[in-house]
Amino acid sequence: PLRALVEQSLVALDPSTGRYRLLETIRFYGLELLARAGRLEEVRDGHLEWALDLGALGREPELPSRELRARDAEQRMESHHIFDALAWADDRGRRSDVADLFGGSVGMLIEVDPNAARAWFQRCPPPTTDVERALRVMYEVSCAYALAEPYGLIGSIDEAASILWTLPDEILVRHGEGVAYVLLFQANRSGITGDTGRELELVAAMGELAARLPQLTDLEWARWQCATDAYRRINDPGAVATMERALAAGLECRLTGYETARMFAAPTFFQFGEYERAVELGLPCLHERTGTASFRLNQIAPVAGSLARLGRPADALDVVDLD
């Protein structure tokens, strides 16, 4: 029956997930029929409760990382439902439901649509406690990162970082990606200003925190990413080992840790003469045309340079032509 509806253009099939969805015109017509029957509020309330149950899984830091990643994948697949449920709860004035749903899904919402996530931040009541202020800044930083504008929040990052060290462990684990981004940017800024010593001090502090709370997989990635940047800056061969650790830790991240590490992997391996590894990681990024333009541009010079040094000048020219 579903196949017949797809053939009649009444239902759409997403081949990447095997899931079916109603076309918007059909969906709105169905909502109109529910309203006429006096059942719209009942159905939308049930939909909200389902979304709240899904969002609640995001507030269970004791889950193993594999289950957390499975939960994130499910939330990402249902992101349009979560946004719809947020809008319904907001329209009905159910502020506690908005807070619960947003709090359990915020990491996914930032990844899927950082502009929409930022809009929801602006609609939330102003924070009234240190913990609320720190959490707000953590996710504002995450939004800024996703929108490639992380350094517009420097003062806020310092404020959040100072509060962060006083938060209870359960809060840190629950909001691990926000913690990672705040400390990542604080360390990166030290490196940008030339204070590599301070950057490495922050890397050590991140290591202590990660050792105490191994559930913070995003923090482990951020730690090794910052260490790689510091070692690259002082031309320390240890950058190769720390980049490998960043890549390995990134695979466990709930958000974009692996892709971020991979963006800087080819330049790191090229800098220290690991040409085959630079090509192995950088070349797929170019051929698949994945990521942003800056992501791809970051690969061209190290991949082309590595190919040339490996005696493959024709391939190196092909890489340059990919731009």
RODO-2510 file (C-alpha; in nm, 4 decimals, decimal comma):
residues 323
     n   res          X          Y          Z
     1     p     0,0000     0,0000     0,0000
     2     l     0,2790     0,2478     0,0801
     3     r     0,4451     0,1794    -0,2545
     4     a     0,1219     0,2670    -0,4315
     5     l     0,1034     0,5960    -0,2398
     6     v     0,4632     0,6742    -0,3425
     7     e     0,3749     0,6020    -0,7064
     8     q     0,0821     0,8433    -0,6751
     9     s     0,3156     1,1113    -0,5259
    10     l     0,1159     1,1167    -0,2030
    11     v     0,4001     0,9802     0,0115
    12     a     0,7763     1,0279    -0,0315
    13     l     1,0397     0,7608     0,0322
    14     d     1,3839     0,8586     0,1590
    15     p     1,6133     0,5982    -0,0008
    16     s     1,9002     0,6765     0,2389
    17     t     1,6961     0,5702     0,5444
    18     g     1,4160     0,3601     0,3947
    19     r     1,1647     0,5798     0,5780
    20     y     0,8419     0,7228     0,4406
    21     r     0,7075     1,0725     0,4987
    22     l     0,3983     1,2639     0,3977
    23     l     0,4333     1,5475     0,1518
    24     e     0,3781     1,8836     0,3202
    25     t     0,0506     1,9467     0,1360
    26     i    -0,0874     1,6091     0,2487
    27     r     0,0391     1,6651     0,6012
    28     f    -0,1313     2,0034     0,6297
    29     y    -0,4505     1,8567     0,4880
    30     g    -0,4385     1,5829     0,7526
    31     l    -0,3935     1,8440     1,0265
    32     e    -0,6901     2,0332     0,8893
    33     l    -0,9053     1,7190     0,9027
    34     l    -0,7957     1,6551     1,2613
    35     a    -0,8915     2,0109     1,3531
    36     r    -1,2356     1,9694     1,1946
    37     a    -1,2855     1,6489     1,3913
    38     g    -1,1807     1,8218     1,7148
    39     r    -0,8855     1,5881     1,7643
    40     l    -0,5917     1,8128     1,6707
    41     e    -0,4966     1,9009     2,0284
    42     e    -0,5166     1,5363     2,1390
    43     v    -0,2929     1,4162     1,8564
    44     r    -0,0423     1,7014     1,8887
    45     d    -0,0207     1,6453     2,2653
    46     g     0,0480     1,2760     2,2032
    47     h     0,3150     1,3689     1,9506
    48     l     0,4735     1,6021     2,2078
    49     e     0,4802     1,3261     2,4705
    50     w     0,6530     1,0942     2,2226
    51     a     0,9130     1,3624     2,1470
    52     l     0,9672     1,4239     2,5189
    53     d     1,0350     1,0530     2,5704
    54     l     1,2903     1,0621     2,2879
    55     g     1,4498     1,3782     2,4262
    56     a     1,4660     1,2326     2,7757
    57     l     1,7224     0,9807     2,6535
    58     g     1,9598     1,2718     2,6027
    59     r     1,9594     1,3352     2,9766
    60     e     2,0905     0,9905     3,0720
    61     p     2,4685     1,0367     3,0973
    62     e     2,5147     0,6918     3,2455
    63     l     2,4399     0,5334     2,9070
    64     p     2,7433     0,3755     2,7347
    65     s     2,8854     0,5851     2,4512
    66     r     2,7606     0,3387     2,1874
    67     e     2,4036     0,3742     2,3129
    68     l     2,4397     0,7516     2,3316
    69     r     2,5501     0,7604     1,9675
    70     a     2,2532     0,5399     1,8721
    71     r     2,0236     0,7797     2,0594
    72     d     2,1794     1,0762     1,8780
    73     a     2,1299     0,9047     1,5427
    74     e     1,7634     0,8414     1,6225
    75     q     1,7110     1,2015     1,7337
    76     r     1,8801     1,3285     1,4179
    77     m     1,6479     1,1167     1,2059
    78     e     1,3478     1,2580     1,3923
    79     s     1,4736     1,6187     1,4077
    80     h     1,1802     1,7613     1,2121
    81     h     0,9415     1,5983     1,4606
    82     i     1,1324     1,7491     1,7532
    83     f     1,1200     2,0969     1,6007
    84     d     0,7440     2,0529     1,5427
    85     a     0,6934     1,9390     1,9016
    86     l     0,8935     2,2363     2,0312
    87     a     0,6729     2,4746     1,8339
    88     w     0,3542     2,3107     1,9635
    89     a     0,4690     2,3209     2,3263
    90     d     0,5701     2,6846     2,2848
    91     d     0,2367     2,7775     2,1246
    92     r     0,0522     2,6127     2,4136
    93     g     0,2618     2,7951     2,6723
    94     r     0,4084     2,4720     2,8093
    95     r     0,7435     2,6249     2,9038
    96     s     0,8607     2,3322     3,1164
    97     d     0,8041     2,0946     2,8238
    98     v     0,9967     2,3295     2,5951
    99     a     1,2866     2,3316     2,8409
   100     d     1,2812     1,9520     2,8840
   101     l     1,2620     1,8792     2,5120
   102     f     1,5230     2,1359     2,4160
   103     g     1,7560     2,0281     2,6966
   104     g     1,7438     1,6641     2,5889
   105     s     1,7920     1,7373     2,2180
   106     v     2,0068     2,0496     2,2075
   107     g     2,3241     1,8852     2,0781
   108     m     2,1402     1,7269     1,7865
   109     l     1,9442     2,0442     1,7090
   110     i     2,2671     2,2451     1,6907
   111     e     2,4157     1,9924     1,4522
   112     v     2,1068     1,9700     1,2294
   113     d     2,0138     2,3394     1,2220
   114     p     2,2337     2,5744     1,4282
   115     n     2,0354     2,8813     1,3209
   116     a     1,7103     2,7303     1,4450
   117     a     1,8792     2,6153     1,7663
   118     r     2,0098     2,9675     1,8236
   119     a     1,6583     3,1055     1,7697
   120     w     1,5315     2,8738     2,0440
   121     f     1,8061     2,9991     2,2766
   122     q     1,6809     3,3515     2,2235
   123     r     1,3256     3,2483     2,3101
   124     c     1,4252     3,0777     2,6337
   125     p     1,4008     3,2756     2,9592
   126     p     1,7265     3,4461     3,0654
   127     p     1,9451     3,2265     3,2877
   128     t     1,9198     3,3056     3,6581
   129     t     2,1923     3,0839     3,8095
   130     d     2,5618     3,0276     3,7415
   131     v     2,4891     2,6792     3,6133
   132     e     2,2222     2,8052     3,3718
   133     r     2,4523     3,0829     3,2505
   134     a     2,7381     2,8400     3,1911
   135     l     2,5146     2,5948     3,0042
   136     r     2,3698     2,8724     2,7890
   137     v     2,7166     2,9901     2,6908
   138     m     2,8331     2,6340     2,6232
   139     y     2,5632     2,5850     2,3651
   140     e     2,5935     2,9351     2,2238
   141     v     2,9574     2,8460     2,1627
   142     s     2,8488     2,5189     1,9989
   143     c     2,6113     2,7126     1,7708
   144     a     2,8863     2,9581     1,6836
   145     y     3,1196     2,6700     1,6042
   146     a     2,8623     2,5088     1,3757
   147     l     2,8138     2,8448     1,2011
   148     a     3,1917     2,9003     1,1679
   149     e     3,1916     3,2060     1,3940
   150     p     3,3369     3,0760     1,7233
   151     y     3,5517     3,3685     1,8258
   152     g     3,2728     3,6232     1,8597
   153     l     3,2092     3,4947     2,2129
   154     i     3,5527     3,5298     2,3696
   155     g     3,4385     3,7015     2,6905
   156     s     3,1547     3,4569     2,7293
   157     i     3,3885     3,1628     2,6780
   158     d     3,6103     3,2803     2,9638
   159     e     3,3064     3,3271     3,1884
   160     a     3,1697     2,9836     3,1014
   161     a     3,5075     2,8172     3,1526
   162     s     3,5471     2,9695     3,4979
   163     i     3,2023     2,8431     3,5998
   164     l     3,2511     2,5090     3,4296
   165     w     3,5175     2,3914     3,6744
   166     t     3,2712     2,4359     3,9622
   167     l     2,9852     2,2352     3,8098
   168     p     2,8909     1,8930     3,9493
   169     d     3,0029     1,5920     3,7485
   170     e     2,6515     1,4919     3,6430
   171     i     2,6008     1,8306     3,4769
   172     l     2,9358     1,8084     3,2971
   173     v     2,8576     1,4613     3,1627
   174     r     2,5083     1,5561     3,0538
   175     h     2,6414     1,8524     2,8550
   176     g     2,9707     1,7020     2,7449
   177     e     2,9813     1,8483     2,3959
   178     g     2,9301     2,2008     2,5280
   179     v     3,2065     2,1479     2,7853
   180     a     3,4394     2,0259     2,5116
   181     y     3,3751     2,3221     2,2832
   182     v     3,4257     2,5830     2,5560
   183     l     3,7600     2,4354     2,6629
   184     l     3,8627     2,3751     2,3019
   185     f     3,8113     2,7401     2,2097
   186     q     3,9798     2,8653     2,5250
   187     a     4,2866     2,6535     2,4508
   188     n     4,2863     2,7430     2,0815
   189     r     4,2749     3,1122     2,1620
   190     s     4,5847     3,0759     2,3789
   191     g     4,7601     2,9179     2,0836
   192     i     4,6447     3,1857     1,8421
   193     t     4,7831     3,4564     2,0705
   194     g     5,1151     3,2718     2,0901
   195     d     5,0781     3,1441     2,4465
   196     t     5,1558     2,7807     2,3720
   197     g     5,2512     2,7191     2,7340
   198     r     4,9040     2,8196     2,8502
   199     e     4,7513     2,6072     2,5750
   200     l     4,9388     2,3008     2,6983
   201     e     4,8363     2,3780     3,0584
   202     l     4,4732     2,3696     2,9463
   203     v     4,5373     2,0443     2,7578
   204     a     4,6678     1,8923     3,0826
   205     a     4,3637     2,0172     3,2755
   206     m     4,1358     1,8710     3,0108
   207     g     4,3210     1,5415     3,0479
   208     e     4,2611     1,5372     3,4223
   209     l     3,8922     1,6035     3,3707
   210     a     3,8650     1,3396     3,0971
   211     a     4,0387     1,0846     3,3201
   212     r     3,7907     1,1535     3,6001
   213     l     3,4902     1,1425     3,3665
   214     p     3,5627     0,8976     3,0830
   215     q     3,2074     0,9446     2,9546
   216     l     3,3200     1,2833     2,8185
   217     t     3,4277     1,1437     2,4829
   218     d     3,3977     1,4867     2,3193
   219     l     3,6423     1,6271     2,5737
   220     e     3,8957     1,3557     2,4979
   221     w     3,8801     1,4511     2,1302
   222     a     3,9141     1,8227     2,2118
   223     r     4,2126     1,7502     2,4346
   224     w     4,4088     1,5704     2,1647
   225     q     4,3033     1,8211     1,8988
   226     c     4,4407     2,1075     2,1115
   227     a     4,7592     1,9131     2,1860
   228     t     4,8098     1,8551     1,8134
   229     d     4,7711     2,2256     1,7414
   230     a     5,0204     2,3148     2,0138
   231     y     5,2794     2,0629     1,8969
   232     r     5,2398     2,1705     1,5350
   233     r     5,3029     2,5285     1,6374
   234     i     5,6320     2,4471     1,8089
   235     n     5,7216     2,1915     1,5395
   236     d     5,7223     1,9011     1,7845
   237     p     5,7020     1,5558     1,6172
   238     g     5,4640     1,4566     1,8960
   239     a     5,1936     1,6209     1,6815
   240     v     5,1724     1,3029     1,4723
   241     a     5,0850     1,0841     1,7712
   242     t     4,8412     1,3357     1,9173
   243     m     4,6627     1,3715     1,5827
   244     e     4,6173     0,9949     1,5668
   245     r     4,4690     1,0101     1,9170
   246     a     4,2405     1,2969     1,8119
   247     l     4,1129     1,0917     1,5189
   248     a     4,0548     0,7867     1,7380
   249     a     3,8769     0,9910     2,0057
   250     g     3,6745     1,1725     1,7397
   251     l     3,5190     0,8447     1,6300
   252     e     3,3584     0,8212     1,9747
   253     c     3,2231     1,1769     1,9713
   254     r     2,8529     1,2473     1,9750
   255     l     2,8881     1,5436     1,7396
   256     t     3,1533     1,6400     1,4842
   257     g     3,4803     1,5493     1,6541
   258     y     3,6074     1,3083     1,3900
   259     e     3,5320     1,5383     1,0975
   260     t     3,6984     1,8309     1,2749
   261     a     4,0091     1,6260     1,3487
   262     r     4,0166     1,4988     0,9917
   263     m     4,0097     1,8563     0,8610
   264     f     4,3494     1,9217     1,0199
   265     a     4,4925     1,5719     0,9813
   266     a     4,6422     1,6044     0,6310
   267     p     4,8256     1,9312     0,7125
   268     t     4,9635     1,7759     1,0317
   269     f     5,0935     1,4598     0,8686
   270     f     5,2357     1,6563     0,5750
   271     q     5,4201     1,8926     0,8084
   272     f     5,5996     1,6012     0,9722
   273     g     5,6723     1,4007     0,6598
   274     e     5,3956     1,1395     0,6981
   275     y     5,3002     1,1769     0,3327
   276     e     5,1144     0,8513     0,2781
   277     r     4,8959     0,9160     0,5842
   278     a     4,8262     1,2701     0,4646
   279     v     4,7070     1,1374     0,1290
   280     e     4,5079     0,8561     0,2914
   281     l     4,3038     1,0996     0,5001
   282     g     4,2978     1,4065     0,2787
   283     l     4,2299     1,2660    -0,0662
   284     p     3,8850     1,1163     0,0105
   285     c     3,7725     1,4560     0,1387
   286     l     3,8476     1,6050    -0,2022
   287     h     3,7067     1,3313    -0,4227
   288     e     3,3881     1,2955    -0,2206
   289     r     3,3448     1,6742    -0,2163
   290     t     3,2339     1,6478     0,1430
   291     g     3,2260     1,9226     0,4009
   292     t     3,2481     2,2959     0,3516
   293     a     3,4650     2,4790     0,0987
   294     s     3,7152     2,5661     0,3725
   295     f     3,7258     2,1988     0,4732
   296     r     3,8243     2,1003     0,1186
   297     l     4,0657     2,3885     0,0654
   298     n     4,2497     2,2856     0,3793
   299     q     4,3328     1,9527     0,2132
   300     i     4,4606     2,0661    -0,1268
   301     a     4,8118     2,1879    -0,0406
   302     p     4,9103     1,9024     0,1944
   303     v     4,7616     1,6328    -0,0293
   304     a     4,9175     1,7732    -0,3475
   305     g     5,2488     1,8278    -0,1703
   306     s     5,2457     1,4759    -0,0307
   307     l     5,1698     1,3224    -0,3696
   308     a     5,4558     1,5170    -0,5259
   309     r     5,6969     1,3939    -0,2593
   310     l     5,5736     1,0389    -0,3130
   311     g     5,6720     1,0624    -0,6816
   312     r     5,3190     1,1132    -0,8144
   313     p     5,3340     1,4577    -0,9793
   314     a     5,0470     1,3912    -1,2204
   315     d     4,8166     1,3016    -0,9299
   316     a     4,9324     1,6134    -0,7466
   317     l     4,8302     1,8299    -1,0435
   318     d     4,4920     1,6577    -1,0537
   319     v     4,4383     1,7510    -0,6877
   320     v     4,5182     2,1142    -0,7602
   321     d     4,2677     2,1077    -1,0485
   322     l     3,9941     1,9811    -0,8128
   323     d     3,9649     2,3269    -0,6561
***
